[in-house]
Amino acid sequence: MSTAGRAASAIARLQPDRDLDGVVALEAAFSSPWTRDMLLAAIDPSRRGHAYIARSGQAVTAYCIGQLVVDELHIHSFGVHPGWRRGGLGRRLLNAVLREAEAVGVTSATLEVRRSNTAARRLYEGAGFILSGVRSGYYPDPPEDALIYWRHQTDHQPATTVSPRP
Ligand SMILES: CC(C)(COP(=O)(O)OP(=O)(O)OC[C@H]1O[C@@H](n2cnc3c(N)ncnc32)[C@H](O)[C@@H]1OP(=O)(O)O)[C@@H](O)C(=O)NCCC(=O)NCCS
């Protein structure tokens, strides 16, 4: 889908009743997808779930599932619908997630990504994440190393709103 043909996606906190089916559907396209129960457990407010989505109309176009651990944000899952990629949505969602976390006192964020996932690595590196370690053979199906990234607020300006593309 061309950028011009896509309605703008609005970013909001994930509402389970409204958004979970869309997130499960997007997850199902990835290797080792999270199930509905795993996602529900991850977003549980009592476990400090930090989950945001982008919506175009009723459709979930992107999602980020994370968890606040003391003053850290651990991002567990992040994805953009294939039809909405390469239009700046991933960057906009990531910035929003970081900004909301910083607003509640988070000073560091971390995530893992497949070594071969160039698109995601560039996205994260562009947002100030720094390659900090490797878990050899961490991922199954297909087996691959996980690269561990961290982003420390002391190294960066706070995350800012990114203007939507014209
Ligand atoms: C990775 C992903 C989230 C990027 O989302 P997106 O909305 O397409 O990303 P954006 O358009 O905001 O791009 C932001 C930056 O990411 C990088 N990027 C995104 N897609 C890229 C690609 N296909 N190739 C290389 N770099 C890419 C670029 O640096 C880009 O900046 P630029 O447009 O100025 O070059 C998306 O490709 C996706 O959902 N992939 C499958 C799921 C996944 O890999 N999730 C991460 C698991 S840890």
The ligand as an SDF file (V2000), in Angstrom:
LIG
                    3D

 48 50  0  0  0  0  0  0  0  0999 V2000
   10.9510   -3.2680   12.0760 C   0  0  0  0  0  0  0  0  0  0  0  0
    9.6050   -2.6090   11.8410 C   0  0  0  0  0  0  0  0  0  0  0  0
    8.8670   -2.4840   13.1670 C   0  0  0  0  0  0  0  0  0  0  0  0
    9.8310   -1.1940   11.2480 C   0  0  0  0  0  0  0  0  0  0  0  0
    8.5880   -0.5160   11.1760 O   0  0  0  0  0  0  0  0  0  0  0  0
    8.3510    0.6300   10.0720 P   0  0  0  0  0  0  0  0  0  0  0  0
    7.0870    1.3260   10.4100 O   0  0  0  0  0  0  0  0  0  0  0  0
    8.4600    0.0500    8.7280 O   0  0  0  0  0  0  0  0  0  0  0  0
    9.5960    1.5860   10.3310 O   0  0  0  0  0  0  0  0  0  0  0  0
    9.7000    3.1350    9.9420 P   0  0  0  0  0  0  0  0  0  0  0  0
    9.0550    3.3760    8.6330 O   0  0  0  0  0  0  0  0  0  0  0  0
    9.2680    3.9630   11.1000 O   0  0  0  0  0  0  0  0  0  0  0  0
   11.2750    3.2770    9.7390 O   0  0  0  0  0  0  0  0  0  0  0  0
   12.1140    3.7960   10.7630 C   0  0  0  0  0  0  0  0  0  0  0  0
   13.5340    3.4060   10.4520 C   0  0  0  0  0  0  0  0  0  0  0  0
   13.6930    1.9790   10.5830 O   0  0  0  0  0  0  0  0  0  0  0  0
   14.6080    1.5120    9.5930 C   0  0  0  0  0  0  0  0  0  0  0  0
   13.9190    0.6040    8.6730 N   0  0  0  0  0  0  0  0  0  0  0  0
   12.6130    0.3090    8.6500 C   0  0  0  0  0  0  0  0  0  0  0  0
   12.3600   -0.6260    7.7230 N   0  0  0  0  0  0  0  0  0  0  0  0
   13.5370   -0.9090    7.1260 C   0  0  0  0  0  0  0  0  0  0  0  0
   13.9180   -1.8240    6.1180 C   0  0  0  0  0  0  0  0  0  0  0  0
   13.0340   -2.6190    5.4920 N   0  0  0  0  0  0  0  0  0  0  0  0
   15.2300   -1.8880    5.7800 N   0  0  0  0  0  0  0  0  0  0  0  0
   16.1360   -1.1240    6.3940 C   0  0  0  0  0  0  0  0  0  0  0  0
   15.8390   -0.2190    7.3850 N   0  0  0  0  0  0  0  0  0  0  0  0
   14.5430   -0.1280    7.7460 C   0  0  0  0  0  0  0  0  0  0  0  0
   15.1260    2.7330    8.8600 C   0  0  0  0  0  0  0  0  0  0  0  0
   16.2760    3.1960    9.5440 O   0  0  0  0  0  0  0  0  0  0  0  0
   13.9730    3.7210    9.0390 C   0  0  0  0  0  0  0  0  0  0  0  0
   14.3820    5.0580    8.9530 O   0  0  0  0  0  0  0  0  0  0  0  0
   14.3320    5.7980    7.4910 P   0  0  0  0  0  0  0  0  0  0  0  0
   12.9380    5.6450    6.9800 O   0  0  0  0  0  0  0  0  0  0  0  0
   14.6820    7.2120    7.8370 O   0  0  0  0  0  0  0  0  0  0  0  0
   15.3290    5.0790    6.6310 O   0  0  0  0  0  0  0  0  0  0  0  0
    8.7520   -3.4090   10.8060 C   0  0  0  0  0  0  0  0  0  0  0  0
    9.5590   -3.6770    9.6640 O   0  0  0  0  0  0  0  0  0  0  0  0
    8.2070   -4.7260   11.3350 C   0  0  0  0  0  0  0  0  0  0  0  0
    7.1390   -4.7690   11.9350 O   0  0  0  0  0  0  0  0  0  0  0  0
    8.9470   -5.8170   11.1060 N   0  0  0  0  0  0  0  0  0  0  0  0
    8.4910   -7.1540   11.5100 C   0  0  0  0  0  0  0  0  0  0  0  0
    8.4240   -7.3120   13.0090 C   0  0  0  0  0  0  0  0  0  0  0  0
    9.7420   -7.0370   13.6610 C   0  0  0  0  0  0  0  0  0  0  0  0
   10.7960   -7.3070   13.1130 O   0  0  0  0  0  0  0  0  0  0  0  0
    9.6660   -6.4920   14.8850 N   0  0  0  0  0  0  0  0  0  0  0  0
   10.8260   -6.2230   15.6880 C   0  0  0  0  0  0  0  0  0  0  0  0
   11.1330   -7.4230   16.5240 C   0  0  0  0  0  0  0  0  0  0  0  0
   12.3730   -7.0440   17.7400 S   0  0  0  0  0  0  0  0  0  0  0  0
  1  2  1  0
  2  3  1  0
  2  4  1  0
  2 36  1  0
  4  5  1  0
  5  6  1  0
  6  7  2  0
  6  8  1  0
  6  9  1  0
  9 10  1  0
 10 11  2  0
 10 12  1  0
 10 13  1  0
 13 14  1  0
 14 15  1  0
 15 16  1  0
 15 30  1  0
 16 17  1  0
 17 18  1  0
 17 28  1  0
 18 19  1  0
 18 27  1  0
 19 20  2  0
 20 21  1  0
 21 22  1  0
 21 27  2  0
 22 23  1  0
 22 24  2  0
 24 25  1  0
 25 26  2  0
 26 27  1  0
 28 29  1  0
 28 30  1  0
 30 31  1  0
 31 32  1  0
 32 33  2  0
 32 34  1  0
 32 35  1  0
 36 37  1  0
 36 38  1  0
 38 39  2  0
 38 40  1  0
 40 41  1  0
 41 42  1  0
 42 43  1  0
 43 44  2  0
 43 45  1  0
 45 46  1  0
 46 47  1  0
 47 48  1  0
M  END
$$$$
